[in-house]
């Protein structure tokens, strides 16, 4: 079970776009997600399980 940690930080719209790109390009199962805010930036941290580790 190969696990990865993905961290995206920026303005809300940027983070949304980056997460959508990542999730559409990778076949993963999200095991945990956390969010934190600082000023007008947010940070999203995902721990994911690669569904297709050989591809």
C-alpha positions in Angstrom: 0.0 0.0 0.0 2.1 3.0 -1.2 1.1 6.1 0.6 1.8 9.7 -0.4 1.4 13.0 1.2 0.2 15.9 -1.0 0.3 19.5 0.4 -1.2 22.4 -1.6 -1.0 25.9 -0.3 -2.3 29.2 -1.7 -5.4 31.3 -2.3 -8.7 29.3 -2.2 -9.2 29.3 -6.0 -5.6 28.2 -6.7 -5.8 25.4 -4.2 -9.1 24.2 -5.7 -7.6 24.2 -9.2 -4.4 22.4 -8.1 -6.4 19.7 -6.1 -8.7 19.1 -9.1 -5.7 18.7 -11.4 -4.1 16.2 -9.0 -7.2 14.2 -8.4 -8.1 14.0 -12.1 -4.6 12.9 -13.1 -4.0 10.3 -10.3 -6.0 7.3 -9.3 -5.8 7.6 -5.5 -7.9 6.9 -2.5 -7.9 9.8 0.0 -7.2 8.4 3.5 -7.0 11.6 5.4 -7.4 15.3 4.7 -6.7 18.4 6.8 -7.1 22.1 6.2 -5.5 25.1 7.9 -5.8 28.8 7.2 -3.4 31.6 7.6 -4.5 35.1 6.6 -6.0 34.7 3.1 -4.1 31.5 2.3 -5.2 27.9 3.0 -3.2 24.7 3.2 -4.7 21.4 2.3 -2.8 18.2 3.3 -3.9 14.9 1.8 -2.6 11.4 2.7 -3.4 9.2 -0.3 -3.1 5.6 -1.2 -2.0 4.9 -4.8 -4.7 2.7 -6.4 -2.4 1.8 -9.4 1.2 1.7 -8.1 2.6 -0.1 -11.1 1.2 2.4 -13.7 
